[in-house]
């Protein structure tokens, strides 16, 4: 079994972040196009004024032999008020695990 520090050192975190951002951004765009009103946005075209701050985390669980990567996008409106978040969870090989969309 490989320990977590070795696992991180052997991983290309920049590549993982870039790849997850590509995948999660597409999924988030689709979700926002359908559920924009849940965020208090009245017009679909106003989605373009949202801003996002992403973070990448590693989650250790008892269900997987490898850590699970979590990419989280905090969502802010045009006034920089926090209005919700989106999380995309994947295994190391980018196998989909789960996703969450939460409107404040």
C-alpha positions as CSV (number, residue, x, y, z in Angstrom):
1,X,0.0,0.0,0.0
2,X,1.2,3.5,-0.8
3,X,1.1,6.2,1.9
4,X,-0.6,9.5,1.2
5,X,2.6,11.7,1.0
6,X,4.1,9.4,-1.6
7,X,0.8,9.3,-3.4
8,X,0.8,13.1,-3.6
9,X,4.4,13.3,-4.7
10,X,3.8,10.8,-7.5
11,X,0.7,12.7,-8.7
12,X,0.8,15.6,-11.1
13,X,-1.5,17.9,-9.1
14,X,-1.4,20.6,-11.8
15,X,-2.6,18.2,-14.4
16,X,-5.3,16.8,-12.1
17,X,-6.6,20.3,-11.3
18,X,-6.6,21.3,-15.0
19,X,-8.4,18.1,-16.1
20,X,-11.0,18.3,-13.3
21,X,-11.6,22.0,-14.1
22,X,-12.3,21.0,-17.7
23,X,-14.7,18.2,-16.7
24,X,-16.5,20.0,-13.8
25,X,-16.8,23.3,-15.7
26,X,-18.8,21.7,-18.4
27,X,-21.1,19.9,-15.9
28,X,-21.5,23.1,-13.9
29,X,-22.5,25.1,-17.0
30,X,-25.2,22.6,-17.8
31,X,-26.5,22.7,-14.2
32,X,-26.5,26.5,-14.1
33,X,-28.4,26.6,-17.4
34,X,-31.1,24.5,-15.9
35,X,-31.1,25.6,-12.2
36,X,-30.1,29.3,-12.4
37,X,-33.3,30.4,-10.6
38,X,-32.3,28.4,-7.5
39,X,-29.4,30.8,-7.1
40,X,-31.7,33.8,-7.3
41,X,-30.8,34.7,-10.9
42,X,-33.8,35.9,-12.8
43,X,-32.5,35.8,-16.3
44,X,-30.5,33.0,-17.8
45,X,-28.2,35.4,-19.6
46,X,-27.1,36.8,-16.2
47,X,-25.1,33.6,-15.6
48,X,-22.3,35.3,-17.4
49,X,-21.9,37.7,-14.4
50,X,-21.2,34.9,-11.9
51,X,-17.7,34.4,-10.6
52,X,-16.1,31.2,-9.2
53,X,-13.3,30.4,-6.9
54,X,-12.1,26.8,-7.1
55,X,-10.3,24.6,-4.7
56,X,-8.9,21.1,-5.0
57,X,-9.0,18.7,-2.0
58,X,-8.1,15.1,-1.4
59,X,-10.6,13.1,0.6
60,X,-9.7,9.9,2.3
61,X,-12.6,7.4,2.6
62,X,-13.0,3.8,3.7
63,X,-14.8,2.9,0.5
64,X,-12.0,3.5,-2.0
65,X,-8.4,2.2,-2.1
66,X,-7.3,5.5,-3.5
67,X,-8.1,9.0,-2.3
68,X,-11.0,10.8,-3.9
69,X,-10.3,14.2,-5.4
70,X,-12.9,17.0,-4.8
71,X,-13.0,20.0,-7.0
72,X,-15.2,22.7,-5.5
73,X,-16.4,25.9,-7.1
74,X,-17.7,28.5,-4.8
75,X,-20.2,30.6,-6.7
76,X,-20.5,34.4,-6.3
77,X,-22.9,36.9,-7.9
78,X,-21.9,40.1,-9.6
79,X,-21.7,41.8,-6.2
80,X,-19.2,39.2,-5.0
81,X,-21.8,37.7,-2.6
82,X,-21.5,34.0,-2.0
83,X,-24.6,32.3,-3.4
84,X,-23.7,28.6,-3.5
85,X,-21.2,25.9,-4.5
86,X,-20.7,23.0,-6.8
87,X,-18.5,20.0,-5.9
88,X,-17.3,17.4,-8.3
89,X,-15.8,14.2,-6.9
90,X,-13.6,11.8,-8.9
91,X,-11.2,9.0,-8.4
92,X,-7.5,9.4,-9.4
93,X,-8.3,8.1,-12.9
94,X,-11.1,10.7,-13.3
95,X,-13.8,8.1,-12.8
96,X,-16.9,9.9,-11.7
97,X,-17.9,9.4,-8.1
98,X,-20.5,12.1,-7.3
99,X,-21.4,15.8,-7.6
100,X,-23.3,18.3,-5.5
101,X,-24.9,21.6,-6.4
102,X,-26.0,23.6,-3.4
103,X,-27.7,27.0,-3.6
104,X,-27.6,29.2,-0.5
